[in-house]
Amino acid sequence: MRCSLIGGRIWVFTGAALTLGCGSDWASAAEVEGGVTELKAIEVVGNGTSDSRIQPLSRAKVSNDPESLPASVTTITDEELRTLNVDRDISNIYRRVPGVVANNIDQGDTGNGFRMRGFATNGTHGADVAVYVDGVPQNVPSSQGGAGHGPVFLEWLTPQMIKRVDVIKGPVSALYGDQNRAGSVNIETLDGGDVASSVGLDIASYDGRRANLVLGGEHEGFESLFVADVYKTNGYRKAAETNRDNYFWKVSKVFDDAKYSARFSHYESDFKNDGYLSLPALRAGTISRRDTDNLYGFGDANRNTYVINRAPAYDEAGLYYTAYYENFKRVRAISNGTNTHNYGKDDRDIYGGRLAYNFVHGDTASLMVGADIRRDVGDAYRQQYRNFEPTSNFYYDFDMDLITYGAFAQGQYKPFESLKLLAGIRYDRFDYDIDNLKFRDADTGYHSSVTTPKLGLVWTPVEQLELFTNFAEGFRSPAAEYISSGSGSALPLGDTGGQINSNVRPSKVKSYDVGFTFRPTDRLSNTTEFYYIENDSETVQTSPGIYEQVGDTTRRGAETSFNFQASSTISTYLSYGRIIDAVINNPPAGTGASLVVPEHTYKAGIQYRDGFMGGQLTLNADVYHLDGIPYYTGSEKHEMPPYTRYDLRASYDYSDYQFSVYGTFQPHRYGSEVAYGTNSGLVIVPQPSTTLGASVRYFF
């Protein structure tokens, strides 16, 4: 449990990666007048115990909560989100998660770059991680208006909408389907009773401006949360510009023993972005870090989503269902010549749902069985633009009807108090109808299926130690351009030719994990894991907008993280991720064997929180460092410049106000979280060395 003084009331929060004590908040909440002490009203948010220290170990519990899986799981709470410099890019929520690389490359709303375990090389925007929000899958298959196959676009979210984020390493859970190769992310949104109403204003470097309204409350059992967020920035580089509007409304209520919720979200944006620059040219001084090479890129998006959920209100046993519909439109134009763009567009209707029932037998066993379906109908194409005008030439053009059916079961059993077993299995079937408007001879249907088993074990020999291991398979569906292929050159529509590859199978991984969490005291915790992954039919991004199948790959790695509650006011964390191997087993002739992923990922941070002058002061300092990133020019191996990012943030809560100042510092002149090796050398996206910002929020 945590305490903080917000809006003139004591708010009690629970469960964060960096847990802190209440310090002197209780005293600072009291007002003394004429010798009489008055204690403000106390409001409790969430569940938990009165212990403000690091939470007890939980993998041994029979539960479908992600943190009970026999795997490495990191949970980001809504309180922790308030201490992060999320700013313009929602992918910054992953900054503190061990081993996860979060990309922020000033490219407008082009997707949230994050990757883990050596997957999603070169920042393919969350592909290879199955991401769900309130049970709704977020990966977009065969996207032409984004970043290839399976990207995740979370720009419609703001921190004020999020209750918790669970990052699950490895494909160990049977509850998550397509793209679950590196792992999965489960995001839960807030209810109206979780938050106080507020209005906030932010300003930041490079004309960053944000206005945010939160209206939360409860009336006769109905909880309502409304969030409106308007964001604009001109960005660091000459042509960089983003305009974004987000609106979110969620209503929820408990009827009998079930909790029902309905939510609607609307997101729209338009943006411009500068492309990649040649590192040799930058070092030679022939171009500036803020220049645009060739033409600037541009894009826009419009997304409307409707979701209905049901879940048991008081425990995990019972019926769950989710139903959703989404209209998804997205454009991204990438400069690929002195006067041409690769203009990609998605115009899709996506709808589906999930139905599951969880059978629970006391504290010793549970079994969840269920099924899900997703249908994705619409157009996806890449067209050649010349001098910002469309031409008759297309790189790809698909009219798709993609249906995926899934069935799953996941059981847990404790034969002894110290031992828990997990077993799960998924069966997924794909029924696709693909019209190839560029190559009509390649029109085709596609019918295939994949089965992915999961096994895991948790042993708790003593209360302070959990040992876990798992074997799991995950998969990634085939993209439309793999099934119905043809030349990627710009050609007019209707040409004969193309090729049908009906024997393309979903790419599968076999993942092996072993690890432990050791909690010697209630102030110190360490989690360490080792993993080995075999992957077939790997597809990588070889240059901006270009994806190629390179064959089978192997990954080995290790991660360790420490959380330490130094005192009631100070907490720290430290993590290190090491990619031991990330290689193509049989690389094509004349190419390199290593995948473009960081060999070393370091993260560390400290938080101080205490009462100060009648309010509450919170100070955060975080550092994030990537090193040992290989790239190839042909078969010649090179190494990218290291990348370091420092985040500082100070917040002060007084009465009904919260004031914050923050800064992000990226000192390596040529360091970048995303870069590509080309025949002429490395291309990068230069980052600003310093970004500053300030915000004020009023609670009412």
Secondary structure in CASP SS format (residue, H / E / C, confidence):
PFRMAT SS
TARGET T0000
AUTHOR 0000-0000-0000
METHOD secondary structure of the structure
MODEL  1
M C 1.00
R E 1.00
C E 1.00
S E 1.00
L E 1.00
I E 1.00
G C 1.00
G C 1.00
R E 1.00
I E 1.00
W E 1.00
V E 1.00
F E 1.00
T C 1.00
G C 1.00
A C 1.00
A C 1.00
L C 1.00
T C 1.00
L C 1.00
G C 1.00
C C 1.00
G C 1.00
S C 1.00
D H 1.00
W H 1.00
A H 1.00
S H 1.00
A C 1.00
A E 1.00
E E 1.00
V E 1.00
E E 1.00
G C 1.00
G C 1.00
V E 1.00
T E 1.00
E E 1.00
L E 1.00
K C 1.00
A C 1.00
I E 1.00
E E 1.00
V E 1.00
V C 1.00
G C 1.00
N C 1.00
G C 1.00
T C 1.00
S C 1.00
D C 1.00
S C 1.00
R C 1.00
I C 1.00
Q C 1.00
P C 1.00
L C 1.00
S C 1.00
R C 1.00
A C 1.00
K C 1.00
V C 1.00
S C 1.00
N C 1.00
D C 1.00
P H 1.00
E H 1.00
S H 1.00
L C 1.00
P C 1.00
A C 1.00
S C 1.00
V E 1.00
T E 1.00
T E 1.00
I E 1.00
T E 1.00
D H 1.00
E H 1.00
E H 1.00
L H 1.00
R C 1.00
T C 1.00
L C 1.00
N C 1.00
V C 1.00
D C 1.00
R C 1.00
D C 1.00
I H 1.00
S H 1.00
N H 1.00
I H 1.00
Y H 1.00
R C 1.00
R C 1.00
V C 1.00
P C 1.00
G C 1.00
V C 1.00
V E 1.00
A E 1.00
N E 1.00
N C 1.00
I C 1.00
D C 1.00
Q C 1.00
G C 1.00
D C 1.00
T C 1.00
G C 1.00
N C 1.00
G E 1.00
F E 1.00
R E 1.00
M C 1.00
R C 1.00
G C 1.00
F C 1.00
A C 1.00
T C 1.00
N C 1.00
G C 1.00
T C 1.00
H C 1.00
G C 1.00
A C 1.00
D C 1.00
V E 1.00
A E 1.00
V E 1.00
Y E 1.00
V E 1.00
D C 1.00
G C 1.00
V E 1.00
P E 1.00
Q C 1.00
N E 1.00
V C 1.00
P C 1.00
S C 1.00
S E 1.00
Q C 1.00
G C 1.00
G C 1.00
A C 1.00
G E 1.00
H C 1.00
G C 1.00
P C 1.00
V E 1.00
F C 1.00
L C 1.00
E C 1.00
W C 1.00
L C 1.00
T C 1.00
P H 1.00
Q H 1.00
M H 1.00
I E 1.00
K E 1.00
R E 1.00
V E 1.00
D E 1.00
V E 1.00
I E 1.00
K E 1.00
G C 1.00
P C 1.00
V C 1.00
S C 1.00
A C 1.00
L C 1.00
Y C 1.00
G C 1.00
D C 1.00
Q C 1.00
N C 1.00
R C 1.00
A C 1.00
G E 1.00
S E 1.00
V E 1.00
N E 1.00
I E 1.00
E E 1.00
T E 1.00
L C 1.00
D C 1.00
G H 1.00
G H 1.00
D H 1.00
V C 1.00
A C 1.00
S C 1.00
S E 1.00
V E 1.00
G E 1.00
L E 1.00
D E 1.00
I E 1.00
A E 1.00
S C 1.00
Y C 1.00
D C 1.00
G E 1.00
R E 1.00
R E 1.00
A E 1.00
N E 1.00
L E 1.00
V E 1.00
L E 1.00
G E 1.00
G E 1.00
E E 1.00
H E 1.00
E C 1.00
G C 1.00
F E 1.00
E E 1.00
S E 1.00
L E 1.00
F E 1.00
V E 1.00
A E 1.00
D E 1.00
V E 1.00
Y E 1.00
K E 1.00
T E 1.00
N C 1.00
G C 1.00
Y C 1.00
R C 1.00
K C 1.00
A C 1.00
A C 1.00
E E 1.00
T E 1.00
N E 1.00
R E 1.00
D E 1.00
N E 1.00
Y E 1.00
F E 1.00
W E 1.00
K E 1.00
V E 1.00
S E 1.00
K E 1.00
V E 1.00
F E 1.00
D C 1.00
D C 1.00
A E 1.00
K E 1.00
Y E 1.00
S E 1.00
A E 1.00
R E 1.00
F E 1.00
S E 1.00
H E 1.00
Y E 1.00
E E 1.00
S E 1.00
D E 1.00
F E 1.00
K E 1.00
N E 1.00
D C 1.00
G C 1.00
Y C 1.00
L E 1.00
S E 1.00
L H 1.00
P H 1.00
A H 1.00
L H 1.00
R H 1.00
A H 1.00
G C 1.00
T C 1.00
I C 1.00
S C 1.00
R C 1.00
R C 1.00
D C 1.00
T C 1.00
D C 1.00
N C 1.00
L C 1.00
Y C 1.00
G E 1.00
F E 1.00
G E 1.00
D E 1.00
A E 1.00
N E 1.00
R E 1.00
N E 1.00
T E 1.00
Y E 1.00
V E 1.00
I E 1.00
N E 1.00
R E 1.00
A E 1.00
P E 1.00
A C 1.00
Y C 1.00
D C 1.00
E C 1.00
A C 1.00
G E 1.00
L E 1.00
Y E 1.00
Y E 1.00
T E 1.00
A E 1.00
Y E 1.00
Y E 1.00
E E 1.00
N E 1.00
F E 1.00
K E 1.00
R E 1.00
V E 1.00
R E 1.00
A E 1.00
I E 1.00
S E 1.00
N C 1.00
G C 1.00
T C 1.00
N C 1.00
T E 1.00
H E 1.00
N E 1.00
Y E 1.00
G E 1.00
K E 1.00
D E 1.00
D E 1.00
R E 1.00
D E 1.00
I E 1.00
Y E 1.00
G E 1.00
G E 1.00
R E 1.00
L E 1.00
A E 1.00
Y E 1.00
N E 1.00
F E 1.00
V E 1.00
H E 1.00
G C 1.00
D C 1.00
T C 1.00
A E 1.00
S E 1.00
L E 1.00
M E 1.00
V E 1.00
G E 1.00
A E 1.00
D E 1.00
I E 1.00
R E 1.00
R E 1.00
D E 1.00
V E 1.00
G E 1.00
D E 1.00
A E 1.00
Y E 1.00
R E 1.00
Q E 1.00
Q E 1.00
Y E 1.00
R E 1.00
N C 1.00
F C 1.00
E E 1.00
P E 1.00
T E 1.00
S E 1.00
N E 1.00
F E 1.00
Y E 1.00
Y E 1.00
D E 1.00
F E 1.00
D E 1.00
M E 1.00
D E 1.00
L E 1.00
I E 1.00
T E 1.00
Y E 1.00
G E 1.00
A E 1.00
F E 1.00
A E 1.00
Q E 1.00
G E 1.00
Q E 1.00
Y E 1.00
K E 1.00
P E 1.00
F E 1.00
E C 1.00
S C 1.00
L E 1.00
K E 1.00
L E 1.00
L E 1.00
A E 1.00
G E 1.00
I E 1.00
R E 1.00
Y E 1.00
D E 1.00
R E 1.00
F E 1.00
D E 1.00
Y E 1.00
D E 1.00
I E 1.00
D E 1.00
N E 1.00
L C 1.00
K C 1.00
F E 1.00
R H 1.00
D H 1.00
A H 1.00
D C 1.00
T E 1.00
G E 1.00
Y E 1.00
H E 1.00
S E 1.00
S E 1.00
V E 1.00
T E 1.00
T E 1.00
P E 1.00
K E 1.00
L E 1.00
G E 1.00
L E 1.00
V E 1.00
W E 1.00
T E 1.00
P E 1.00
V E 1.00
E C 1.00
Q C 1.00
L E 1.00
E E 1.00
L E 1.00
F E 1.00
T E 1.00
N E 1.00
F E 1.00
A E 1.00
E E 1.00
G E 1.00
F E 1.00
R E 1.00
S C 1.00
P C 1.00
A C 1.00
A H 1.00
E H 1.00
Y H 1.00
I H 1.00
S E 1.00
S E 1.00
G C 1.00
S C 1.00
G C 1.00
S C 1.00
A C 1.00
L E 1.00
P E 1.00
L C 1.00
G C 1.00
D E 1.00
T C 1.00
G C 1.00
G C 1.00
Q E 1.00
I E 1.00
N C 1.00
S C 1.00
N C 1.00
V C 1.00
R C 1.00
P C 1.00
S E 1.00
K E 1.00
V E 1.00
K E 1.00
S E 1.00
Y E 1.00
D E 1.00
V E 1.00
G E 1.00
F E 1.00
T E 1.00
F E 1.00
R E 1.00
P E 1.00
T E 1.00
D C 1.00
R C 1.00
L E 1.00
S E 1.00
N E 1.00
T E 1.00
T E 1.00
E E 1.00
F E 1.00
Y E 1.00
Y E 1.00
I E 1.00
E E 1.00
N E 1.00
D E 1.00
S E 1.00
E E 1.00
T E 1.00
V E 1.00
Q E 1.00
T E 1.00
S E 1.00
P C 1.00
G C 1.00
I E 1.00
Y E 1.00
E E 1.00
Q E 1.00
V E 1.00
G E 1.00
D E 1.00
T E 1.00
T E 1.00
R E 1.00
R E 1.00
G E 1.00
A E 1.00
E E 1.00
T E 1.00
S E 1.00
F E 1.00
N E 1.00
F E 1.00
Q E 1.00
A C 1.00
S C 1.00
S C 1.00
T C 1.00
I E 1.00
S E 1.00
T E 1.00
Y E 1.00
L E 1.00
S E 1.00
Y E 1.00
G E 1.00
R E 1.00
I E 1.00
I E 1.00
D E 1.00
A E 1.00
V E 1.00
I E 1.00
N C 1.00
N C 1.00
P C 1.00
P C 1.00
A C 1.00
G C 1.00
T C 1.00
G C 1.00
A C 1.00
S E 1.00
L C 1.00
V C 1.00
V C 1.00
P C 1.00
E C 1.00
H E 1.00
T E 1.00
Y E 1.00
K E 1.00
A E 1.00
G E 1.00
I E 1.00
Q E 1.00
Y E 1.00
R E 1.00
D E 1.00
G E 1.00
F E 1.00
M C 1.00
G C 1.00
G E 1.00
Q E 1.00
L E 1.00
T E 1.00
L E 1.00
N E 1.00
A E 1.00
D E 1.00
V E 1.00
Y E 1.00
H E 1.00
L E 1.00
D E 1.00
G C 1.00
I C 1.00
P E 1.00
Y E 1.00
Y E 1.00
T E 1.00
G C 1.00
S C 1.00
E E 1.00
K E 1.00
H E 1.00
E E 1.00
M C 1.00
P C 1.00
P C 1.00
Y E 1.00
T E 1.00
R E 1.00
Y E 1.00
D E 1.00
L E 1.00
R E 1.00
A E 1.00
S E 1.00
Y E 1.00
D E 1.00
Y E 1.00
S C 1.00
D C 1.00
Y E 1.00
Q E 1.00
F E 1.00
S E 1.00
V E 1.00
Y E 1.00
G E 1.00
T E 1.00
F E 1.00
Q C 1.00
P C 1.00
H C 1.00
R C 1.00
Y C 1.00
G C 1.00
S C 1.00
E C 1.00
V C 1.00
A E 1.00
Y E 1.00
G E 1.00
T E 1.00
N C 1.00
S C 1.00
G E 1.00
L E 1.00
V E 1.00
I E 1.00
V C 1.00
P C 1.00
Q C 1.00
P C 1.00
S C 1.00
T E 1.00
T E 1.00
L E 1.00
G E 1.00
A E 1.00
S E 1.00
V E 1.00
R E 1.00
Y E 1.00
F E 1.00
F C 1.00
END
